[in-house]
Amino acid sequence: MQTSEIVLVGGSGKTGGRIIKRLEERGLTVRAASRSSARPFDWEDRSTWRGALQGASSAYVAFQPDLSVAWAAEAIEALAKVAVECGLEHIVLLSGRGEEGAQRSEAALKASGINTTILRASWFCQNFSEGAFLEQILAGRLQLPAGEVSEPFIDADDIADAAVAALTHPSHRNKTYELTGPRALTFRQAVAEIAQATGRPIEYEQVSMADFAGGLAAAGLPQGLIDLLEELFGQVLDGRNASTMGGVAEILGRPATDFSEYARRTAATGLWSA
């Protein structure tokens, strides 16, 4: 089992905090690396990379803003080079399903020669509770440019468990795991399950891409993020990722968490209360 220092690049995101908690509960030495950490890491300031990685033996990497952006693969390649120079032995990369940019980044990481584990994840359940959709869920109506295409939403806690397994057991090195939930749902069905779990009316409305982008701009989101969301909804949500995969069971030896369980668990916290 891995016992040396582990660094989490992107340790402040949806998965990072969960992973840190799990590793610390195991008594392992772990530290987050982000723009606000003691040893800062900034994807757009490469002078910060070496200091953030120095002293670690392995790393979990969650790229920001998304591996689909044009410069991601080159950045991952450069990061891997610095990691090797710093003596890291292993990188666990959080990747995305069906994204050409993500596939290029995976290839760049593998080409570096460092031991790799790829966690290729579907859309997070937590987008409805910790991300961009939460405000609309609270308002009682989620409006997205997504129709009847299904997505096997993955619980971020399952991703965190998979990352911990990959970081602590050498048997998972140089493998790729496709992480999805056990059941694919449309966004409309997902919202209906949230409504059922909360006992309050929450509706889903499909809108045009133009109206979606206009609403984001009116809300003050930066154009780069709007462009990214347009790409994700316009290209990745075309049915290519509708199939479920067995990566969670393969790496953890248990079934993936169903969306209904995520909805019940989150509703019980009161987060979605009006």
N, C-alpha and C positions, 0 to 999 in steps of 0.2 A: 504493500500500500504506500502511496505517495505521502511523505511527511514533510518535505521541504516547503519553502514559502511559495504560495500561489498568488498571482496577481490577477485581478479582474479588470480588464480594459473595458470600460463601460459599466463599471460597478454600481452606478446610480440608476440604472434602467430597471425595467419591469422584472428582468431575470436576475440582475446582478445582486440586488439586496437579498433576494431569496437564497441565492447560492452562498453568499457570505455567511448568512445565518446558519445554514446547514453545515458549512465547513467549520465554523467556529464551535458549533455544538459537538463536533468530532474532535475538538482540541487542536485543529490544524492552524497553522499560521497563514493568514490571508489578508490581503489589503486591496482596497479599491484604487483604481487609477482613472481619474476623470479630471476635468478642468478645475474642479474645486478641491481636489484631494491634496494631502500634504506634499506628496510628490506628484505634481500635476501631469496630466496627459491630455493633449489636444490633438485631434486628428489633423488639424490644419496648421499645427506648429510642430514640425518634426524634431525640433531641437529639444522637445520635452520627452521624446520617446525613450531614449536610452536611460535617463534617470528614473523613469517610471518602471522600467523592466529590470533594471539592475538588481541582482540579488535573488531573483526568483528562479525557480526551476521549471515552472509551468505557468500557463496563462489561459484564461477564458477571455475570448474576444467577441464583443458585440459592437459591430461597426455602426457609426452614426454618420449621416442620417439613415442610410439603407444601402445594402450591397448592390442595389440596382443602379445607383448613380454612376456616371461615366468614369469617375476617377477612383472608384473603390478598389478594383483589382490591382492597380498600380500601387495604391496605398498599402494593401494587404501584402503585396510582394515586398515592399520596402520595410514594412514592420517585421516580417518574417526574417529578413536579413539582419535587422538590428537584434531581434530575439536570439538568433543563432550566435551573433557576436557577443551577446550578454551571457551566453551559457545556458539559455533555456533549452529544455529537452522536449517539450510538448506544448502544443497549442490546441485548445478546443475552440472551434469557430462556430458561432451561431449563424446559420445560413437560412435562406428562404427557399421554399419550393417554387419551381417553375419560373425562376428569374434568371435570365441569361447573364446578367451582371453578377449574380451570386455564383453561378457556375464558373465564370471566369475567375472570380476571387478564390473559390475553392481550388481551382487548378493552379493558380499562382502560389497559394500556400503550400500545396503538395510538392510543387516543383522546387521549393526552397530546401528540401531534404529534411526538415524538422519533422518529428513525429506529429501527426495530426489526428484529431477526431472531428468529424463534421456532424453537427446537429442541424439537420435540414428541417425547419419547422414550418407548419402551416400558420394561418392567422391565429393570433392569441385570443382566447376567450376574454382576457383582461382588457382588450380594447373597449369593451362595453362598460368597464368599471374603473379603469385606471388610465384610460387614454382618450382619444379624440371623440369617442361616441358618448362619453358619460354625460355631458351637459344636456344633450338632446334626450337621452334616456330619462334623466331627471325631469325634463320638461314634458315628457309624455309622448314624444314623436321623434323617431329617428328617420332622417331623410338622407338617402345615399343613392348613387347611380348604379345600383346592383339589383338585377332582376331575379330570375329563378335559378341561377347557378348556385350549386351547393358548395360549401366549404367545410371540411372536417376540423373545426376549431380546436386548438390545442390549449390545455390549461398551462399557464406559466409555471405552476408548481411541478408539473410533470417535466417541463424543460429543465427546471432547477435540479430536480432529482437526477435526471439524465446527465446533466453537466457534472454534478458531484461524483456520480459513478465514473464518468469518463476521466475526471481529474484525479481520482484516487485509485483506480484499478488499471494497471498497464494492459490488461487484456482488451481494452477498448481502443487502444492506439491504432492509428492507421485504418480506421473504419468509418463508414458513413451510416448514420441512422436517420431514417425518415420519420419524423415525429408528427403524428396527427392524432386527433381525437378518434374515438371508435365509431363515430357516426357523422355523416355529412348533413348539414342543414343549410337552407337558404337564410339570408339575413332576416327575411320576414319570419321564418320559423324560429330563429334564435330570439328575436324580439318577443314573439309570442310566449316562448318559454320563460323569458325574464318576467313578462307580465303575469304569467301564472304563478311564478315563484314569489312575486311581490304582492300579489292580490290587488294590483292597481292597473288601470287601463294605460297601456303603452302601445302606440301604433307604429307601423313601419310604412314609409312612403317611398316608392322609387321615383327619383327625379332625374332629369337630363344631366349629362356631364357639364353642360354650360351653366345650368342653374346651381349645380353642386360647387363648381369652381367659383362662381360669383358669390355664393354664400360664404365660402371660405375667405375670399378677398374682403368682403364686407366685415367679417369678423376680425380682420387684421392679421391673418396668417401670412407669412412671407411667401413670395412667389415661388421660391425654390421648393418649399414644402407642398404648395398647391400642385406644382408640376409633378412632384413625386407621387402624391395621392392620385392624380389623374392617370399616371402610368400604371399604378397598382390596380386601380379599378378598371381601367380601360384595356389592360393587356393580361394581367395575371388572373383576374377573375373572369376567365372565358371558358371555364370548365376543365382546364388542364390539371387542376389540383383537386378535383372532386373526389377522387378515390381515396379511401382510407389505407393507411400503411401500418405495419406492425412494429415500428421502431421502438415504441415505448415498452412493449412487452419484451422485445429482444434485448434491450439494454437493462431493463429493471426487473424483468421476470414477473410483471403484473400487468393488468389491463390499463389502458389509458383512461383518464377521467372523462366521463360523459359530460356534455354541456349542461344537461339538466342538473347534475350534481354540483357543477360550478355555480349555476344560477341559484340553486337552493342555498348553498353555502354563503354566497355573497349577499343574498337577500336577508339572511339571518343576521348579518352584521348591521343592518339598517342603512347601508350606504345608499340604496336606491329608494329610500323612503321620500315621499313628496314633502 
